[in-house]
Amino acid sequence: MTKKPDILRIAIAQLNPTVGDVAGNLAKAREARADAARQGADLVLYTELFLAGYPPEDLVLKPAFLKACEKAAEDFAKDTADGGPGVIIGTPLKRKSGTHNSIIVADGGKILAERYKLDLPNYGEFDEKRVFQAGPELQGPVNFRGVRIGIPICEDIWGEVAVCETLAESGAEILLVPNGSPYYRAKIDVRHQVVIRQVIETGLPMIYANQLGGQDELIFDGASFAIGADKT
């Protein structure tokens, strides 16, 4: 049984992925992991669908693109055999249950777990239900070096599906959330309110990782943050 560490050092990779540039996004992910390793991180949290770029839109409908993303995820997982930080990184994955907005958790040179987004947004600038299928069921926390981590993906903390509460009831000790959340005026305050509500309801600390940059008409402002169980 893995001994729980006294401190788990988590780095947020707040980066600007390019939609469709899987090789370039993997290179950015590797550079960020190397930097996090130099700073003593145990785990690097990337943003939603990072390897594909967000939002990938119709690229997700192309089998060759999905294969390239999964290959990049597998290659990145192998990098973690070097004894450095583990990673949580977003990628689309094609499975028997459909094509999912997913993350992989990797450490020690292998993929430890996959998790799928449950609450797909389908309003305003979002049309994820057109290209993705929701995860077939809520999967529990991932044991990472002795710490049980719940990983809701973006809308999973905003919508009406009780993802965070269920993860807490399943034994999660912390919630790490990869996001692709576009900017609008006062959006930072809205995000803080959403996260604080989830922290109050679950009693768990939460780290919110959001991407930078722009894609078409969308602007991503980063503004990643963490809120402790005491709401600070």
N, C-alpha and C positions, 0 to 999 in steps of 0.2 A: 504494500500500500504506500502511495506517495505521501511523504510528509508535507504538511501544509507549511509554506514559507511564512516567516514573520512579516515580510514585506513582499508584495508582488508589484514590481515596477512596470507600469504600462505606458507606452509611448503612443501618442496619436499621430498618425500620418495624414496630416491635413494638406492634401496635394491637389493638383489640377490634372486629372486624367483626360486623355483625348479619346473621344468616341471612335471606336473602330481600330485604334492603334494598339493592338494587344501586345505586340513586342515592345513598343515604347512604354506602355503602362507597366509592364513587367519590369523593365529597366528602372523606372521610377520607384517601383516598390522595393526593388533590391537596394537601390541607393538609400532609401529611407531606412530600411532595415539595418544596413551597415552603419548608418549614422546613429540609430537607436542603440545598436550594440556597443558602440564607442562610449555611449552615455550610461551604459549599465542596465538597459531595459531588459526585462524578462519576456515581454509580450508587446507586439506592435499591432495596433488596431487601425485598419484601413477603412475606407468609406464604401458606401453601397455600390455594388457592381463595378468596383474599381478596375478590374482587369479588362472589362468591356468598354469602360467609359459610360457615363450616365447623362441622359437616358439613351440607351442603345437603339430604341425604336425597332424598325424592321430588320436590323441586322440580326436580331434574335431569331428571326424566321429562317435564317440561312444555316444549314447544317455545318458547313465548313467553318463558319464563324464560331459556332458553339464548340466545335471540336478544338479550335485554336485556343479558346478561352479555357477549356478544361485542361488542355495540355499545358498551358501556362501555369495554371493552378497546381498541377502535379509537379512541374519543374520547380516552382517556388517552394513547395512543400519539401522537396529533396534538399533544398538549400539549408533547411533548418537542422540537417544532420551535423552541422558544424559546431553545435553546442551553443550557438547564439540564441537570440530571442525567438520565441514562437510567433506565429502570425494568425490574425483573423482578417481575411480579405474577401471582398465581394466578387462574385462571378456568376454568370448564368450557367445553369446545369440542366442538361436534358436527362430525365429519368423516366422510368415506366409510368410514373404518376403525372408526367407532363414536363414542360420546360419551366424551371423555377428561378425566381430571383433569390439567389443563394449566397451563403458564405461558407468558406471552409476554415476549419481550425487546424493548424499544422504545427508540429513540434517533433524534434528528434528525427527528422528526415521523413516523416510520413504524415498523411492526413488523419487526424484524430476523429474528426466529425464533420458532418455537413448539417447546415440548418437552412430552412426555407422560409421565405416571407409568407405570412398568412393573410394579412390584410392588404390587398392590392388597391391602391388609389385609382379612381376612375372619374376624376372631376377636374375642371380647369385645365391646367397644363399636363395633367397625368392621364394616361390611357393604358396602364399596365395590364389590365384584364384582356386587352386585345392581343398581347404577345406572350403573356405569362399565365401560368396556372398557379393558384394558391397552393401552399404546402398542404399535403393531404391530412396532416394532423400536427398538433403542437408537440414538438420534441422538447425534452427536458434540458436541464443545464448540462454543460460540458465540463468534465473534470480536467482542468489544466493545472498541472504541477501541484495538485492537492487543493486547488480552489475551484469551487463549483460556480461556473460563469453562465449566466443567462444571456442570450443574444437575440433580442428582438431586432427586427430590421425596419428602420424608419417608420412607416405608417403603422407598424405594429404597436407603437406607443401612442399614436394619435387617435386611432379609430376606436370602434366599440367592441372589438374582440379583446377579451381580457387576457392578453398575452403576458404582460408583466406580472399580474397577480398569480397566474397559473405557474409561471416560472418560480416565483417566490414560494408558492405552496409546494413546489417540487424540490425545494432545497437550494435554490440559487443563493449565492452570497453577495453577488454584485451583478449589475446589468451593464453590458457594453453594447452600445447602439451605433451601428454604421448607418450613415444617412446620405441622401442626395436631396437636400432641402433647399429649394430656390429662395432667393431673397425677395422680400418686399418690405416696405416701410414698417418699422416696429416689429419685424419678424423675430428678432432676437428675443424680445420680451415675450412673445407668444411661445417660442420654444422653451424658454425658462419656465413659464407657467405650466406647460405640458409635463416637463420633466419633474418639476417640484410636486405636481399632483401624483405622478407615479411613485416618486420617492416616499411621499406620505402614505400612499395606499399599500406599498410593499414593505416599507421599512428598510429598503436596500439603497446603497449608493449607486449612482448611475454616471457613466461616462458617455457623452454625446459627441460623436465624431462626424463632422460635415466637410464636404469637399469644397474646393476653391475653383474659381474660374468661370467660364461661360460656355454655353452650348446653344446654338441658334439664339432664340430670344430669351433664354434663361440665364440668370446670373446666380452664381453660388458664392456665398460670402464667407464660407468657413465658419468662423466664430464658434469653434468647438469648445466644450466646457465640461466640467465635472461638478456634481453636487453630492455631498456626503449624506449619509443616513440622517444626520442632524440638520439637513437642509442648508448647509453652508458650503 
